[in-house]
Amino acid sequence: MKTLLIVFAIAMLAGRSFADIAPDALGAPIFQIYSITQSSGQPIPQFTVNTQHALLTVTSLSDLELAQDMMAVQVDLNANDTKKLAGITRKYSLLAFVGGDKKTAAYVKVSAPIDDGRVLFSDAHNSGAMAAYLRQAFHIKPNSNQATVPPAQVKPSAAESAST
């Protein structure tokens, strides 16, 4: 009986560590990624965001934490989104990360594929507005890595469970 209880407790803890997190605004994506095209042959480069088709819609994260400056935000994508982002960053060199509020965006020039699923949003990377949006969406206390409201726990999808 004790062995069964210990196994159950370990299973519960393991399940919690693999659960994704999401902001409490159910249904809205955390952010979406779009391609950006640059027109050539003009004296001033023209950029267009392809908002007709999101390359990736992120609805949950594996982890989110503030950097040492307590302003920048690092997000860790879940396993499925990590694979998709790796493919996207191999194919496209200009990307737009658009917040779930559809008002906040970060424009990124990809210099190398992002294989680990970690994305840093900060003023140093011209994405401070996205970092502020994420701190607000996840109710992160100012100058702290603590949330004022715990993020929603999201159970892995059947496809994610099968791939892990």
N, C-alpha and C positions, 0 to 999 in steps of 0.2 A: 504494500500500500504506500509506504514512504517513497519507494522508487518511482511509482506511478506519479505521485505528487511532484517529485523533483523533475521528472521528465516533462510534465505539464507546465511547470513554472519556467523551465528553460525554453520550451516551445513558445510560451507567451512572450517572454523577453525577446526572443529571436524574431518573432513576428512583428513586434513593435519597432525593432531596429530597421526592418526592411520596409516599413510603411512610408509612403510619400507624404509630403506636407503640401497644403494648399491654403491660400487665403480664405477667409470666411465668406467672400463674395461667391457663392456657389454658382456654377454655370459659366462665369466669365473666365476667359483664359488669363493666365498670369502675364504672358506676352506672346506675340506672334512674330515670326521672322519672314521677311519679304526680300526678294532680290531687288537690286538697284542697277539700272543700266545707265551708262554714260554715253551721250551722243558725241560723236567726233566731228571734226571738220569745222568747228566753230571757235572763234577767238576765246570765248569764255565757255568752259565745260558746262554742259547741261546734264542734270541728273534726274532720273525718273524712278520713283518707287512703284513696283508692280503690285499694287494693292488688290488686284483682281484674284490673286492666288497666293495664299500663305504657304510658304515652303514647310513651315513647322508651327504648330499651335501647342504651346506649353501650358498644361492645366495643373500640373503638380511638379514638385521638385523633390529630389532626394535629400537636399540640405540647402540651407541659406544661412549665411553668417556675415557679420560685419567685419571689415578689415581692421587693422590696428588703429587706423585713424578714426574709427567709429562712424564713418560717413560712407565709405565705399562698401558695396555689397557684392559678395561672391555667391553665385548660385551654382549648385551641382544638379545637373539634370538627371532624371531617372535613366535606367539602362536603355530603354527603347529610344528615348529622345536623344541620348548621347550618340547612339549609332546614326540616327538621322542627321544630327548636327555635324558629325564627322563627314558624312557624305556631302552635305550642303557646303561646308567650308572647303571641300576639295573642288567643288564645281564652280562656286561663285566667289568673286573677290570683293564685292561690295554688298553689304547686307543692311537692312533696317530692322531693328528690334523695336516693335511697337507695343507699348503697354496695354493691358486689358482695358484701361480707361479710354483708349483710342486717342488720347491727347498727348501722351508722352512717348518720345522716341529717342533711340540712340542709333547713329549711323556708324557702321564699322567697316573699315578696310581690312580685309583678311590677309594677313601676311604668311600664315601657316595654318594647316588644318587643326581644328580643335577636336582632338581625339578623346580627351578625358571628360568631356561634358561640363567642364568648369568655365564659367564666364564671369568676369569681373566688371562691374559697372562702377565708375568713379569719375570724379572731376578730371583727374589726370588723363583719362581715356576719353574725355569729352562726352561722358555718359552719366554725369552727375544727376541729371533730371530723372533718369531711369532708376538710379540708386535711391533717390528720394521717394519715387513712386513705390518701389519695392518695400522700403522701410515702412511706408504708410500702409500699404496693402497687407503686410504681415504684422502690423501693430508693434513694430520694434520701438522700444523706449529710446529716447534720445541718449546718445553717449553710452549705450548699453547693448549687450547681445541678448537681452531678455525681451520677450514679447509681453505687451500689456494684456493681450488675449491670446491664449494658445492657438497655434494654427490648426486647422482641421486635419485630422488624420485621414488619409485616403488609402483604402485597401488596394493592393496591386490588382491590375486587371488580369483576366484569365490568360491573356497572351503573355504578360510579363511573368506571371507565376510559372508558366510553362517554360519560359526561356531561362529562368534562374535555377 
